[in-house]
């Protein structure tokens, strides 16, 4: 029994040593292949390498094939490999593998975007970000057009209401003029009546225009209310039909205003920040691919950039206010922003959201300026310094023993 255990231990040690030797050979072979890949990239990009260094790598490659690699040759290889890697910086094996395509295909097909087999990481990354950019652009244009239609309808309804009120006031003035005695009563009454008829026609005309805008606004509300995860329109409930027409129209108008505010404050800044981040990636990606510096780290960095873009666009949008907000809040926020970034006040909030998505450093610089700007803390420190000055105490006339009773 002891002999069998001893024999088993010997066999196990032999297997481990054999596997360890195989792992070392695989590691050396992998390093030789990487060195040859660096030499290939240097030749294609006209980067001059030392001939002796390249010769050591080729000799090691041939010796491995023949199986007669010596220790001294292996040492020379590792030194040569280090020299080549230093000479090729910032290009490395990872960036070459990410951009090198052993089977380049210059033809274009509709199915290339879905066929991701045997494609380098750079081509897959470029295809993914192109698809994301086009999708974001189409979505942004659709949301922007949808917002513009709703904004135009609500503005038109407000204008028509103001015009109708003005015409009703004119009609009341014309009616009061009929009661005032005129010198030429017949002619003046005829003119006033004709003017009143014209005003009534205009009122009916503007009422029709307002009715058309309200009907269009109802259809506009139905389109977003069909998306169940946002909210359910009150006009889809059974109690809505029991309300009066004025209340129904008021509910439609208020719901449209809330939706417009939500799109302006949240959806559009997020989309503009995302399209800004996509624009940055599509601008930087070709540069790294051309310089052979694109690697897995670059892919991770761009992915994080895509995630940071919408967040930056939304954060920046909070420093701007729309026309529907409180004027006092809008004035203070705008003046505060002007003091930090001169010249940015002429840009719209959505344009600044795009800039924040394109350059994340912009939002960080803006936040740093807010934190480092003169605030009330400096005023507190100056006031404390004033109080720290020596105060001259007046000598009291009431000394001990000399106080008046």
Residue, then its C-alpha position, 0 to 999 in steps of 0.5 A: x500500500x505504501x509502495x502504491x502511494x509512493x508511486x502515485x506521488x511520483x507520477x503526480x510530480x511528473x505530470x505537474x512538471x510536464x504541465x509546467x514545462x508546457x506552460x512555459x513553452x506556451x508562454x514563450x511562444x506567445x511572447x515570440x508571436x507578440x514580438x513578431x506582431x510588433x515587428x509587423x506593425x513597425x514595418x507597416x508604419x515605417x517605424x525603424x527598429x534595431x536590426x540586431x534586436x529583430x534578428x534575435x527575435x527571428x532566431x528565437x522563433x526558428x529555434x522554437x520550431x526546431x526545439x533547440x532553444x538555448x538559455x542564452x538565446x532566450x535571455x537575448x530574446x527577452x531583452x530584445x522584446x523589451x527594447x521593441x516594446x519600448x520603441x513602439x510605445x504608445x503602440x502595444x500588443x493589445x492595441x495592435x490586436x484590437x485594430x489589426x484585421x488579418x482578413x480585411x474586407x472593403x466591401x459593404x453589406x447590410x449584414x456587416x453590422x450584424x456579422x461580428x465574427x472574425x472582426x477586430x475590436x476596432x471595427x466592432x466598436x466603430x459599428x456599434x457607436x455608429x449605430x448608437x449615434x444614428x439611433x440617438x440622432x433619429x430619436x432626438x429629431x423625433x422628440x424635438x419635432x414632437x415637442x415643437x408641435x406641442x409647444x406651437x399648439x399651446x402657444x397658438x391657443x394662448x394667442x387665440x384666447x388673447x385675441x378673442x378677449x381683445x375682440x370681445x372688449x372691442x365689441x363691448x366698447x362698440x355696444x356702449x357707443x350705441x347708447x351715447x347720443x350722436x349728432x348724426x345718429x343714423x350714420x354713426x349707428x350704421x358704422x357702429x353696427x357694421x364694425x360690430x358685425x366685423x368684430x363678431x365675424x373675427x371672433x367666430x374666425x378665431x374661435x374656429x382656429x382655437x377649436x382646431x388647435x384644441x382638437x390637434x392638441x388632444x391628438x397630441x396628448x393621446x400620442x404620449x398618453x399611449x405610453x403607459x410607463x409615463x402616466x395615464x391621461x385623465x381623458x381615458x377615465x370614465x369620469x372624464x366624460x361627465x365633466x364640462x367641456x371647459x374643464x375637459x379642455x383645461x385638463x388637456x391644456x394643463x397635461x400638455x404643459x406638463x409634458x412639454x416641461x418634462x421633455x424640456x427639462x429631462x428628455x431633451x437634455x439627456x438626448x443632447x448630452x448623449x449625442x454630444x458624447x457620441x460625437x466625441x467618440x466618433x471624432x476620437x475613435x478614427x484618430x486612435x485607430x489610425x495611430x494604432x493606439x486603440x485597445x480594450x482600455x479605449x473601448x472601456x473609456x468610450x463606453x464610460x464616456x457614453x454613459x457620462x454624456x446623458x448625466x452631464x447633459x442633465x446636470x447642466x440643464x439644472x443650471x438653466x431655466x426655461x420660460x415657464x419657470x419663476x422669473x425670480x429663480x430664472x434671473x438668479x440662476x442665469x446671473x450666477x452662470x454668467x459670473x462663472x462662464x462669461x459668454x455661455x449665457x448666449x447659448x441655449x440650455x440644450x446647446x450647453x447640454x450638448x457641450x457637456x456631453x461632448x466634453x465632460x471636462x467642461x462640467x467638471x470645470x464649471x462645478x469647480x468654479x462654483x465651488x471655488x467662487x467667492x461666496x458668503x464664506x468669504x464675507x463671514x471671514x472678513x467680518x470675523x477679522x473685523x471683530x478680531x481687532x482690539x476693542x478699546x474698552x471705555x474706563x468705567x466711571x463706576x469704580x469699586x467703592x465709588x458707585x452711586x447709591 
